[in-house]
Amino acid sequence: MKLVTFNIRLDNGQDGRNNFCHRKAFILEKLRKEQPDIICFQEVLPHVAVWLKEELADYYVIGCGRDERLRDEQVAIAYRKDRMNLMKMDTYWLSETPNVPASRYPDQSICPRVCTEALMEELSTGFVFRVVNTHLDHEGPEARKQGLNQILRTLKEAEFFPEAPIVFTGDMNAEPGSEEMRVIEENPEFTNATKGIGFTYHGYQRKTGQSCIDYIFLSKGIVCRQVEKWTDSRDGLYLSDHYPICAILESA
Protein backbone atom coordinates (compact mmCIF):
# COMPACT_ATOMS: atom_id res chain seq x y z
CA MET A 1 0.00 0.00 0.00
CA LYS A 2 1.06 3.59 -0.52
CA LEU A 3 0.84 5.82 2.56
CA VAL A 4 1.66 9.52 2.93
CA THR A 5 2.12 11.76 5.97
CA PHE A 6 1.35 15.33 4.93
CA ASN A 7 1.36 18.49 7.03
CA ILE A 8 -0.81 20.52 4.69
CA ARG A 9 -0.06 23.84 6.47
CA LEU A 10 -2.92 25.64 8.17
CA ASP A 11 -4.67 28.16 5.96
CA ASN A 12 -3.85 31.36 7.84
CA GLY A 13 -3.36 33.65 4.84
CA GLN A 14 0.20 34.54 5.85
CA ASP A 15 2.20 32.70 3.21
CA GLY A 16 1.92 35.03 0.22
CA ARG A 17 2.68 33.06 -2.95
CA ASN A 18 2.23 29.87 -0.92
CA ASN A 19 -1.14 30.69 0.62
CA PHE A 20 -3.40 27.67 0.55
CA CYS A 21 -5.59 29.17 -2.17
CA HIS A 22 -2.57 29.07 -4.51
CA ARG A 23 -1.44 25.58 -3.46
CA LYS A 24 -4.82 23.82 -3.75
CA ALA A 25 -4.61 22.88 -7.43
CA PHE A 26 -0.97 21.79 -7.04
CA ILE A 27 -1.88 19.54 -4.09
CA LEU A 28 -4.78 17.94 -5.95
CA GLU A 29 -2.67 17.35 -9.03
CA LYS A 30 -0.02 15.56 -6.95
CA LEU A 31 -2.50 13.43 -5.01
CA ARG A 32 -4.36 12.42 -8.16
CA LYS A 33 -1.10 11.48 -9.84
CA GLU A 34 0.24 9.46 -6.90
CA GLN A 35 -3.09 7.90 -5.79
CA PRO A 36 -1.98 7.02 -2.25
CA ASP A 37 -4.13 4.50 -0.41
CA ILE A 38 -3.92 6.40 2.88
CA ILE A 39 -3.05 10.05 3.59
CA CYS A 40 -2.36 11.21 7.13
CA PHE A 41 -2.87 14.98 7.20
CA GLN A 42 -1.93 17.48 9.89
CA GLU A 43 -3.03 21.13 10.30
CA VAL A 44 -6.40 20.61 8.58
CA LEU A 45 -8.75 23.49 9.38
CA PRO A 46 -12.53 22.84 9.15
CA HIS A 47 -12.97 24.49 5.73
CA VAL A 48 -9.95 22.56 4.42
CA ALA A 49 -11.51 19.32 5.69
CA VAL A 50 -14.65 20.20 3.71
CA TRP A 51 -12.51 20.89 0.65
CA LEU A 52 -10.71 17.54 1.00
CA LYS A 53 -14.02 15.68 1.24
CA GLU A 54 -15.36 17.47 -1.82
CA GLU A 55 -12.26 17.11 -3.99
CA LEU A 56 -10.99 13.67 -2.95
CA ALA A 57 -14.06 11.86 -4.22
CA ASP A 58 -12.36 8.46 -4.11
CA TYR A 59 -11.57 8.82 -0.39
CA TYR A 60 -13.30 8.98 2.95
CA VAL A 61 -11.80 11.66 5.22
CA ILE A 62 -12.10 11.15 8.99
CA GLY A 63 -11.13 13.23 12.02
CA CYS A 64 -12.37 16.15 14.10
CA GLY A 65 -11.09 19.50 15.30
CA ARG A 66 -9.10 19.89 18.49
CA ASP A 67 -11.02 22.62 20.35
CA GLU A 68 -14.00 22.25 22.70
CA ARG A 69 -16.43 22.62 19.79
CA LEU A 70 -14.50 20.09 17.68
CA ARG A 71 -13.42 22.87 15.35
CA ASP A 72 -9.93 24.28 14.74
CA GLU A 73 -7.13 22.05 13.39
CA GLN A 74 -7.53 18.30 12.98
CA VAL A 75 -5.21 15.43 12.15
CA ALA A 76 -7.33 13.82 9.47
CA ILE A 77 -6.90 10.43 7.84
CA ALA A 78 -8.04 9.96 4.25
CA TYR A 79 -8.35 6.46 2.81
CA ARG A 80 -9.42 5.04 -0.53
CA LYS A 81 -12.98 3.74 -0.55
CA ASP A 82 -12.15 0.92 -2.95
CA ARG A 83 -9.01 -0.26 -1.10
CA MET A 84 -9.68 0.08 2.61
CA ASN A 85 -12.45 -0.74 5.06
CA LEU A 86 -12.66 1.27 8.27
CA MET A 87 -13.31 -1.10 11.18
CA LYS A 88 -12.94 1.34 14.08
CA MET A 89 -11.99 4.99 14.54
CA ASP A 90 -11.12 7.06 17.60
CA THR A 91 -9.95 10.59 18.37
CA TYR A 92 -8.51 11.48 21.76
CA TRP A 93 -6.73 14.45 23.25
CA LEU A 94 -3.13 14.30 24.41
CA SER A 95 -3.73 15.12 28.05
CA GLU A 96 -4.46 13.59 31.43
CA THR A 97 -8.16 13.60 30.41
CA PRO A 98 -8.05 12.27 26.83
CA ASN A 99 -11.83 12.16 26.38
CA VAL A 100 -12.28 15.83 27.29
CA PRO A 101 -12.19 18.00 24.15
CA ALA A 102 -9.53 20.75 24.19
CA SER A 103 -7.76 19.29 27.24
CA ARG A 104 -3.98 19.73 27.44
CA TYR A 105 -0.94 18.82 29.50
CA PRO A 106 0.21 21.46 32.04
CA ASP A 107 3.52 22.07 30.23
CA GLN A 108 1.87 22.46 26.84
CA SER A 109 1.23 25.50 24.67
CA ILE A 110 -2.27 26.94 24.42
CA CYS A 111 -2.94 24.57 21.50
CA PRO A 112 -4.73 21.30 22.31
CA ARG A 113 -3.26 18.27 20.55
CA VAL A 114 -5.12 15.21 19.34
CA CYS A 115 -4.48 11.75 17.99
CA THR A 116 -6.62 10.13 15.31
CA GLU A 117 -6.55 6.34 15.25
CA ALA A 118 -8.10 4.09 12.62
CA LEU A 119 -8.25 0.30 12.47
CA MET A 120 -8.22 -0.63 8.78
CA GLU A 121 -8.76 -3.72 6.69
CA GLU A 122 -7.12 -3.93 3.28
CA LEU A 123 -10.00 -5.23 1.18
CA SER A 124 -7.98 -7.20 -1.36
CA THR A 125 -6.05 -9.21 1.24
CA GLY A 126 -7.99 -9.00 4.50
CA PHE A 127 -4.88 -7.59 6.20
CA VAL A 128 -5.87 -5.68 9.36
CA PHE A 129 -3.65 -2.87 10.65
CA ARG A 130 -3.85 0.28 12.73
CA VAL A 131 -3.05 3.81 11.52
CA VAL A 132 -2.18 6.42 14.14
CA ASN A 133 -1.79 10.08 13.17
CA THR A 134 -0.81 12.98 15.43
CA HIS A 135 0.74 16.44 15.63
CA LEU A 136 2.71 17.03 18.82
CA ASP A 137 3.06 20.33 20.66
CA HIS A 138 5.28 22.96 19.06
CA GLU A 139 6.52 24.51 22.33
CA GLY A 140 6.75 22.00 25.17
CA PRO A 141 9.32 19.16 25.00
CA GLU A 142 7.79 17.63 28.12
CA ALA A 143 4.33 17.78 26.57
CA ARG A 144 5.67 16.05 23.45
CA LYS A 145 7.22 13.34 25.61
CA GLN A 146 4.00 12.89 27.57
CA GLY A 147 1.98 12.77 24.36
CA LEU A 148 4.18 10.08 22.83
CA ASN A 149 4.06 8.02 26.01
CA GLN A 150 0.28 8.38 26.09
CA ILE A 151 -0.13 7.22 22.50
CA LEU A 152 2.13 4.19 23.02
CA ARG A 153 0.31 3.32 26.23
CA THR A 154 -3.07 3.62 24.49
CA LEU A 155 -1.89 1.30 21.72
CA LYS A 156 -0.80 -1.31 24.26
CA GLU A 157 -4.24 -1.15 25.87
CA ALA A 158 -6.15 -1.79 22.62
CA GLU A 159 -8.77 -4.50 23.05
CA PHE A 160 -10.13 -4.80 19.50
CA PHE A 161 -7.54 -6.53 17.29
CA PRO A 162 -4.80 -5.79 19.86
CA GLU A 163 -2.14 -7.54 17.77
CA ALA A 164 -2.83 -5.53 14.62
CA PRO A 165 0.40 -4.04 13.20
CA ILE A 166 0.72 -0.27 13.55
CA VAL A 167 1.64 2.58 11.24
CA PHE A 168 2.35 5.65 13.38
CA THR A 169 2.67 8.94 11.50
CA GLY A 170 2.81 12.63 12.19
CA ASP A 171 4.52 15.94 12.70
CA MET A 172 6.32 15.38 16.00
CA ASN A 173 7.87 18.86 16.21
CA ALA A 174 11.08 17.21 17.42
CA GLU A 175 14.32 16.18 15.77
CA PRO A 176 15.63 12.59 15.71
CA GLY A 177 17.68 11.83 18.81
CA SER A 178 15.90 14.40 20.98
CA GLU A 179 14.85 13.31 24.45
CA GLU A 180 11.18 13.12 23.51
CA MET A 181 11.81 11.17 20.30
CA ARG A 182 13.84 8.59 22.19
CA VAL A 183 10.54 7.48 23.72
CA ILE A 184 9.71 5.75 20.43
CA GLU A 185 13.14 5.53 18.79
CA GLU A 186 14.34 3.27 21.62
CA ASN A 187 11.11 1.27 21.69
CA PRO A 188 11.92 -2.20 20.28
CA GLU A 189 8.38 -2.55 18.93
CA PHE A 190 8.89 0.18 16.31
CA THR A 191 11.23 1.00 13.45
CA ASN A 192 11.62 4.43 11.89
CA ALA A 193 10.80 4.13 8.19
CA THR A 194 11.92 7.73 7.68
CA LYS A 195 15.35 7.38 9.31
CA GLY A 196 17.96 9.36 7.39
CA ILE A 197 15.44 11.06 5.11
CA GLY A 198 16.84 14.50 5.93
CA PHE A 199 14.94 17.68 6.68
CA THR A 200 11.18 17.64 6.16
CA TYR A 201 10.23 21.14 7.29
CA HIS A 202 11.57 23.73 4.86
CA GLY A 203 9.43 26.83 5.46
CA TYR A 204 9.10 27.46 1.71
CA GLN A 205 12.90 27.69 1.58
CA ARG A 206 12.91 30.97 3.45
CA LYS A 207 15.50 31.66 6.11
CA THR A 208 13.39 30.07 8.82
CA GLY A 209 15.53 27.02 9.44
CA GLN A 210 15.12 23.46 8.30
CA SER A 211 14.34 20.47 10.49
CA CYS A 212 13.46 16.78 10.38
CA ILE A 213 10.17 16.58 12.30
CA ASP A 214 7.85 14.40 10.16
CA TYR A 215 7.91 10.63 10.70
CA ILE A 216 6.51 7.24 9.79
CA PHE A 217 7.07 4.53 12.40
CA LEU A 218 6.17 0.88 11.82
CA SER A 219 5.56 -1.89 14.32
CA LYS A 220 6.37 -5.52 13.69
CA GLY A 221 4.21 -6.97 10.95
CA ILE A 222 4.69 -4.13 8.47
CA VAL A 223 7.80 -3.38 6.41
CA CYS A 224 8.73 -0.40 4.28
CA ARG A 225 9.85 -1.15 0.72
CA GLN A 226 10.44 2.43 -0.36
CA VAL A 227 10.25 5.92 1.15
CA GLU A 228 10.63 9.35 -0.42
CA LYS A 229 9.93 13.02 0.15
CA TRP A 230 7.66 14.86 -2.24
CA THR A 231 9.86 17.86 -3.02
CA ASP A 232 7.77 19.20 -5.92
CA SER A 233 7.88 22.95 -6.52
CA ARG A 234 7.03 25.36 -9.32
CA ASP A 235 8.42 28.89 -9.45
CA GLY A 236 8.54 29.08 -5.65
CA LEU A 237 5.19 27.33 -5.11
CA TYR A 238 5.33 24.25 -2.86
CA LEU A 239 2.87 21.60 -1.77
CA SER A 240 3.30 22.84 1.81
CA ASP A 241 5.93 24.25 4.16
CA HIS A 242 6.72 20.58 4.95
CA TYR A 243 7.71 17.95 2.43
CA PRO A 244 5.09 15.18 2.46
CA ILE A 245 6.67 11.75 2.99
CA CYS A 246 5.42 8.80 0.94
CA ALA A 247 6.11 5.17 1.89
CA ILE A 248 5.37 1.89 0.11
CA LEU A 249 4.41 -0.62 2.82
CA GLU A 250 3.80 -4.36 2.91
CA SER A 251 2.69 -6.84 5.51
CA ALA A 252 5.67 -8.79 6.85
C-alpha positions as CSV (number, residue, x, y, z in Angstrom):
1,M,0.0,0.0,0.0
2,K,1.1,3.6,-0.5
3,L,0.8,5.8,2.6
4,V,1.7,9.5,2.9
5,T,2.1,11.8,6.0
6,F,1.3,15.3,4.9
7,N,1.4,18.5,7.0
8,I,-0.8,20.5,4.7
9,R,-0.1,23.8,6.5
10,L,-2.9,25.6,8.2
11,D,-4.7,28.2,6.0
12,N,-3.8,31.4,7.8
13,G,-3.4,33.7,4.8
14,Q,0.2,34.5,5.9
15,D,2.2,32.7,3.2
16,G,1.9,35.0,0.2
17,R,2.7,33.1,-2.9
18,N,2.2,29.9,-0.9
19,N,-1.1,30.7,0.6
20,F,-3.4,27.7,0.6
21,C,-5.6,29.2,-2.2
22,H,-2.6,29.1,-4.5
23,R,-1.4,25.6,-3.5
24,K,-4.8,23.8,-3.8
25,A,-4.6,22.9,-7.4
26,F,-1.0,21.8,-7.0
27,I,-1.9,19.5,-4.1
28,L,-4.8,17.9,-5.9
29,E,-2.7,17.4,-9.0
30,K,0.0,15.6,-6.9
31,L,-2.5,13.4,-5.0
32,R,-4.4,12.4,-8.2
33,K,-1.1,11.5,-9.8
34,E,0.2,9.5,-6.9
35,Q,-3.1,7.9,-5.8
36,P,-2.0,7.0,-2.3
37,D,-4.1,4.5,-0.4
38,I,-3.9,6.4,2.9
39,I,-3.0,10.0,3.6
40,C,-2.4,11.2,7.1
41,F,-2.9,15.0,7.2
42,Q,-1.9,17.5,9.9
43,E,-3.0,21.1,10.3
44,V,-6.4,20.6,8.6
45,L,-8.8,23.5,9.4
46,P,-12.5,22.8,9.1
47,H,-13.0,24.5,5.7
48,V,-10.0,22.6,4.4
49,A,-11.5,19.3,5.7
50,V,-14.7,20.2,3.7
51,W,-12.5,20.9,0.6
52,L,-10.7,17.5,1.0
53,K,-14.0,15.7,1.2
54,E,-15.4,17.5,-1.8
55,E,-12.3,17.1,-4.0
56,L,-11.0,13.7,-2.9
57,A,-14.1,11.9,-4.2
58,D,-12.4,8.5,-4.1
59,Y,-11.6,8.8,-0.4
60,Y,-13.3,9.0,2.9
61,V,-11.8,11.7,5.2
62,I,-12.1,11.1,9.0
63,G,-11.1,13.2,12.0
64,C,-12.4,16.2,14.1
65,G,-11.1,19.5,15.3
66,R,-9.1,19.9,18.5
67,D,-11.0,22.6,20.4
68,E,-14.0,22.2,22.7
69,R,-16.4,22.6,19.8
70,L,-14.5,20.1,17.7
71,R,-13.4,22.9,15.4
72,D,-9.9,24.3,14.7
73,E,-7.1,22.0,13.4
74,Q,-7.5,18.3,13.0
75,V,-5.2,15.4,12.2
76,A,-7.3,13.8,9.5
77,I,-6.9,10.4,7.8
78,A,-8.0,10.0,4.2
79,Y,-8.4,6.5,2.8
80,R,-9.4,5.0,-0.5
81,K,-13.0,3.7,-0.6
82,D,-12.2,0.9,-2.9
83,R,-9.0,-0.3,-1.1
84,M,-9.7,0.1,2.6
85,N,-12.5,-0.7,5.1
86,L,-12.7,1.3,8.3
87,M,-13.3,-1.1,11.2
88,K,-12.9,1.3,14.1
89,M,-12.0,5.0,14.5
90,D,-11.1,7.1,17.6
91,T,-10.0,10.6,18.4
92,Y,-8.5,11.5,21.8
93,W,-6.7,14.4,23.3
94,L,-3.1,14.3,24.4
95,S,-3.7,15.1,28.0
96,E,-4.5,13.6,31.4
97,T,-8.2,13.6,30.4
98,P,-8.1,12.3,26.8
99,N,-11.8,12.2,26.4
100,V,-12.3,15.8,27.3
101,P,-12.2,18.0,24.2
102,A,-9.5,20.7,24.2
103,S,-7.8,19.3,27.2
104,R,-4.0,19.7,27.4
105,Y,-0.9,18.8,29.5
106,P,0.2,21.5,32.0
107,D,3.5,22.1,30.2
108,Q,1.9,22.5,26.8
109,S,1.2,25.5,24.7
110,I,-2.3,26.9,24.4
111,C,-2.9,24.6,21.5
112,P,-4.7,21.3,22.3
113,R,-3.3,18.3,20.6
114,V,-5.1,15.2,19.3
115,C,-4.5,11.7,18.0
116,T,-6.6,10.1,15.3
117,E,-6.5,6.3,15.3
118,A,-8.1,4.1,12.6
119,L,-8.3,0.3,12.5
120,M,-8.2,-0.6,8.8
121,E,-8.8,-3.7,6.7
122,E,-7.1,-3.9,3.3
123,L,-10.0,-5.2,1.2
124,S,-8.0,-7.2,-1.4
125,T,-6.1,-9.2,1.2
126,G,-8.0,-9.0,4.5
127,F,-4.9,-7.6,6.2
128,V,-5.9,-5.7,9.4
129,F,-3.7,-2.9,10.7
130,R,-3.9,0.3,12.7
131,V,-3.1,3.8,11.5
132,V,-2.2,6.4,14.1
133,N,-1.8,10.1,13.2
134,T,-0.8,13.0,15.4
135,H,0.7,16.4,15.6
136,L,2.7,17.0,18.8
137,D,3.1,20.3,20.7
138,H,5.3,23.0,19.1
139,E,6.5,24.5,22.3
140,G,6.8,22.0,25.2
141,P,9.3,19.2,25.0
142,E,7.8,17.6,28.1
143,A,4.3,17.8,26.6
144,R,5.7,16.0,23.5
145,K,7.2,13.3,25.6
146,Q,4.0,12.9,27.6
147,G,2.0,12.8,24.4
148,L,4.2,10.1,22.8
149,N,4.1,8.0,26.0
150,Q,0.3,8.4,26.1
151,I,-0.1,7.2,22.5
152,L,2.1,4.2,23.0
153,R,0.3,3.3,26.2
154,T,-3.1,3.6,24.5
155,L,-1.9,1.3,21.7
156,K,-0.8,-1.3,24.3
157,E,-4.2,-1.2,25.9
158,A,-6.1,-1.8,22.6
159,E,-8.8,-4.5,23.1
160,F,-10.1,-4.8,19.5
161,F,-7.5,-6.5,17.3
162,P,-4.8,-5.8,19.9
163,E,-2.1,-7.5,17.8
164,A,-2.8,-5.5,14.6
165,P,0.4,-4.0,13.2
166,I,0.7,-0.3,13.5
167,V,1.6,2.6,11.2
168,F,2.4,5.6,13.4
169,T,2.7,8.9,11.5
170,G,2.8,12.6,12.2
171,D,4.5,15.9,12.7
172,M,6.3,15.4,16.0
173,N,7.9,18.9,16.2
174,A,11.1,17.2,17.4
175,E,14.3,16.2,15.8
176,P,15.6,12.6,15.7
177,G,17.7,11.8,18.8
178,S,15.9,14.4,21.0
179,E,14.9,13.3,24.4
180,E,11.2,13.1,23.5
181,M,11.8,11.2,20.3
182,R,13.8,8.6,22.2
183,V,10.5,7.5,23.7
184,I,9.7,5.8,20.4
185,E,13.1,5.5,18.8
186,E,14.3,3.3,21.6
187,N,11.1,1.3,21.7
188,P,11.9,-2.2,20.3
189,E,8.4,-2.5,18.9
190,F,8.9,0.2,16.3
191,T,11.2,1.0,13.5
192,N,11.6,4.4,11.9
193,A,10.8,4.1,8.2
194,T,11.9,7.7,7.7
195,K,15.3,7.4,9.3
196,G,18.0,9.4,7.4
197,I,15.4,11.1,5.1
198,G,16.8,14.5,5.9
199,F,14.9,17.7,6.7
200,T,11.2,17.6,6.2
201,Y,10.2,21.1,7.3
202,H,11.6,23.7,4.9
203,G,9.4,26.8,5.5
204,Y,9.1,27.5,1.7
205,Q,12.9,27.7,1.6
206,R,12.9,31.0,3.5
207,K,15.5,31.7,6.1
208,T,13.4,30.1,8.8
209,G,15.5,27.0,9.4
210,Q,15.1,23.5,8.3
211,S,14.3,20.5,10.5
212,C,13.5,16.8,10.4
213,I,10.2,16.6,12.3
214,D,7.9,14.4,10.2
215,Y,7.9,10.6,10.7
216,I,6.5,7.2,9.8
217,F,7.1,4.5,12.4
218,L,6.2,0.9,11.8
219,S,5.6,-1.9,14.3
220,K,6.4,-5.5,13.7
221,G,4.2,-7.0,11.0
222,I,4.7,-4.1,8.5
223,V,7.8,-3.4,6.4
224,C,8.7,-0.4,4.3
225,R,9.8,-1.1,0.7
226,Q,10.4,2.4,-0.4
227,V,10.3,5.9,1.2
228,E,10.6,9.4,-0.4
229,K,9.9,13.0,0.1
230,W,7.7,14.9,-2.2
231,T,9.9,17.9,-3.0
232,D,7.8,19.2,-5.9
233,S,7.9,22.9,-6.5
234,R,7.0,25.4,-9.3
235,D,8.4,28.9,-9.4
236,G,8.5,29.1,-5.6
237,L,5.2,27.3,-5.1
238,Y,5.3,24.3,-2.9
239,L,2.9,21.6,-1.8
240,S,3.3,22.8,1.8
241,D,5.9,24.2,4.2
242,H,6.7,20.6,5.0
243,Y,7.7,17.9,2.4
244,P,5.1,15.2,2.5
245,I,6.7,11.7,3.0
246,C,5.4,8.8,0.9
247,A,6.1,5.2,1.9
248,I,5.4,1.9,0.1
249,L,4.4,-0.6,2.8
250,E,3.8,-4.4,2.9
251,S,2.7,-6.8,5.5
252,A,5.7,-8.8,6.9
